[in-house]
Amino acid sequence: MMTERKVTMGPEEARELVQIATKCDFDIDISYNRYTVDAKSILGVLAMDFSKVLTISYNGISEELEGFISRFAMAC
């Protein structure tokens, strides 16, 4: 089951996300509008527009990833 969470974050937090994502054995994507990048790609993630609400999509379980996302998740 694909999980999608809306987050707001800056470049420093994005670097932390890439470090966490590289430890996961499943795909993690970050997107806004139609622009989607692999969360394991530092260049792709840093190219994101951090003034936008970002969507993190993943299909797996990682407590470290969930903890990170919870810090920056938007209330829905």
C-alpha positions as CSV (number, residue, x, y, z in Angstrom):
1,M,0.0,0.0,0.0
2,M,1.4,3.4,-1.0
3,T,1.6,6.0,1.7
4,E,1.5,9.7,1.0
5,R,2.3,12.4,3.5
6,K,2.3,16.2,3.0
7,V,5.3,18.0,4.5
8,T,7.0,21.4,4.6
9,M,10.7,21.5,5.1
10,G,13.9,23.4,4.1
11,P,17.2,22.4,2.5
12,E,18.8,21.2,5.8
13,E,15.9,18.9,6.6
14,A,15.9,17.7,3.0
15,R,19.6,16.6,3.5
16,E,18.5,14.7,6.6
17,L,15.7,13.0,4.6
18,V,18.1,11.8,1.9
19,Q,20.3,10.3,4.6
20,I,17.3,8.4,6.1
21,A,15.9,7.4,2.7
22,T,19.2,5.8,1.5
23,K,18.9,3.4,4.5
24,C,15.5,2.2,3.3
25,D,15.2,-0.8,1.0
26,F,12.0,0.6,-0.7
27,D,11.3,3.5,-3.1
28,I,10.6,7.0,-1.7
29,D,9.6,9.8,-3.9
30,I,9.1,13.5,-3.2
31,S,6.8,15.6,-5.4
32,Y,4.9,18.8,-5.9
33,N,2.6,19.5,-8.9
34,R,3.9,17.2,-11.6
35,Y,7.5,17.3,-10.5
36,T,8.7,14.1,-8.8
37,V,12.2,13.1,-7.7
38,D,13.8,10.1,-6.0
39,A,14.2,10.9,-2.3
40,K,17.6,9.0,-2.3
41,S,19.0,11.6,-4.8
42,I,20.6,14.6,-3.1
43,L,20.7,16.6,-6.3
44,G,17.0,15.9,-7.1
45,V,15.8,16.7,-3.6
46,L,17.8,19.9,-3.3
47,A,16.3,21.0,-6.6
48,M,12.8,21.0,-5.1
49,D,11.0,24.3,-4.4
50,F,10.9,24.3,-0.5
51,S,8.3,27.1,-0.5
52,K,5.8,24.5,-1.7
53,V,4.0,21.8,0.2
54,L,5.8,18.6,-0.7
55,T,4.3,15.1,-0.9
56,I,6.4,12.2,0.2
57,S,5.3,8.8,-1.2
58,Y,6.6,5.5,-0.1
59,N,5.7,1.8,0.0
60,G,7.4,0.4,3.1
61,I,7.9,0.7,6.8
62,S,10.8,2.5,8.5
63,E,10.4,3.9,12.0
64,E,13.2,6.4,11.4
65,L,11.5,7.7,8.2
66,E,8.1,7.9,10.0
67,G,9.7,9.8,12.9
68,F,11.3,12.3,10.4
69,I,8.1,12.8,8.5
70,S,6.0,13.3,11.7
71,R,8.2,16.2,12.6
72,F,7.4,18.0,9.3
73,A,3.9,16.7,8.4
74,M,1.1,19.1,7.7
75,A,-2.2,18.6,9.5
76,C,-4.8,17.4,7.1
